[in-house]
Amino acid sequence: MGKITFYEEKNFQGRSYECMSDCSDMSSYLSRSQSCRVESGCFMVYDRNSYMGNQFFMRRGEYSDFMNMMGMSNGIRSCRMIPMHRGQFRMKIHERENFGGQSHEMMEDCDNIMDRYRMSDCQSCNVMDGHWLMYEQPQFRGKMMYMRPGEYKSFRDMGMSGMKFMSMRRIMDMC
């Protein structure tokens, strides 16, 4: 089970809100969140309500200033706890929306889909097993998106219009 504590101000100051599950709208608990401590587990935090907007992966540790660390000018508005997965990992990525174009099944991290698969883009996927992070740049850099088991026919429909995903990483038992 995970536990994260959000604070209204930088450096763990101001009112706080302790969370041990998903929270789609933190406005009823805090007017804003500018710092947090992850005591256990892993979380995705979002700069908009309902798990929308920019997302950031957070593992055990202290995050004293979101604005400087991650460029989150509005602070955190929602969060999702990532359950730990202990089995195998499988995801099928597709070059085009609606599972079109060339496709490849992955069971391990991929630091560059262009180098490994000669794919210039990934616009849909099917996560069969495990939880994954997809990054817009090779080498696990840039904006990221959390993918849990399910079918994702169009990243554009998920608010990721114009984003290309170039690397993928499994969320392992490292939280």
N, C-alpha and C positions, 0 to 999 in steps of 0.2 A: 504494500500500500504506500502511496506517495503522500508527501506533505510539503506544502509551499505556503509561505507567509508573505503577503504583499503589504507594502507601506506606502502611504500617500506621498511622502517626501523622499528625496535622495538620502542616502546614508542611513536608511532604516529609521527614519524619523516620522512623526505624525501618527495618525490612526493606522491600525493594522487590520488585516483580514486573513485568517488562516483557512486554507482550502485543502481538502483531501480527495476531491473529485473534479469533474468538469464544472465550469461556471461560464455560462454564455453571456452574462452581463454583470459586471462588477459594480455598476453605478449605484446599486442599492446598498452596497457595503462600504464603498470608498468613492470619493469624488474623482480621484485619479490614483494611479499607482506609478511611482517613479523608481522604486527599488524593491527587491525581494530576496528572500532566503529560501533555497530548496533544501529541506532537511533530509528528504528521502524520495526516491523515485525519479522519474523523468516527466517533464511537462512540455507542451507546446504553448507558447503565449502569443497572443494576437493583439494588434493595435486597434482593432475594431470589435464591436460586439458580434455575437453569434459566430465566432471562430472565423472571422473575415479579416482581410487586409494582410499586412506583413506579418509573417510568423517567425518565431525564433524557438530553437530547441534549447531547453534548460535542463541541466542535470545538477546533482548535488553541488551546492556552493552558494556564494554570496554575490549578488549583483547590485551594487550600490548606486548605480546611475545609468538608467536605460538610455537616456538621451545620448550620452557620450559613448557608451559601449555598443549600442546597436542602432542608433539613429531613430529611436522611437520617440518622436517629438510629442505625441499624444499620450504616451505611457501605455500601460497594458489595460485592455478593456475586457478580454475574455481569456480563458485558459482551458486546456484539455489535458487530463492525465493520460499518459501513455502506459498501457498495461505491459508488463514484461512478458515476452514470448520466449519460450525455451525450446521450441521444436525447430524444424527446418524453415528456411526462408525461400519463397518462390514468388516471382513477379514476372509477368509477360509485358514487355513494352512494345508500343506500336508507333510507327513513324507518323501516322496521320490520325485524325479524329475518327471516332466510331470503329476503332480497331482496324484501320486501314493501313495500307503500305506494308513495308517489310516489318517483321516482328522478331523478337528474340526473347527467350526465357532466361531469366537470371536467378541465380541462387546465392550469389556473392556480390559484394560491393563492386561498383564499376566507376572508376575515376574519370573516364572519358568515353562516351558512347561512339564518338566519331572514330577514335583510334581503334576501339575494340570491335565495333560492329559495322563501321562505315555508314552510320546513321547520322544525318545532319540535324535531326530533330526527334523529339518524343512528344506526341500530342494526346496520347491516350494510353491506358494501361489496365491490367487486371492483376490485383494483388491477391494471390491465392493463400499465401502463408506469411505471417510475420508483419512487422511494422517497419516502414521505410521512410527515409528522407530523400527527396529529390531536389537537386540544386540546379540553378540556371547556368552555372559555369562549370567547366571541368575542374577536377581536383577538389570537389566538394566546397565550392566557393559561391558567393552571391546569394541572392534570395533563395529561400527554400520552401518546400511544401511537404507537409506530413501526409503520408498515405497509409491508411489502415486497410485490412482486408476488404475487398469489394471491387466492383467494376467502375472505372472512370472513363466514360466515353469521350469527354471533352474537357480539357483543362480550362478552356476559354469560358465554358459555362460555370466554372467554379471561381470565376473572378481572376483568372490568371491569363487574360488575353495578351497576346504578343510575347509571352514568356516562353523561352525554349528551355527544356531541361536537358542538361548535358552530362550529369553524373548522379549516381544513386548510391545510397549507403543504408545498410541494415541498422535498425536500432537494436543493439545487442544488450546483453545483461550487464551493462557497464554503468548503470546509474547509481 
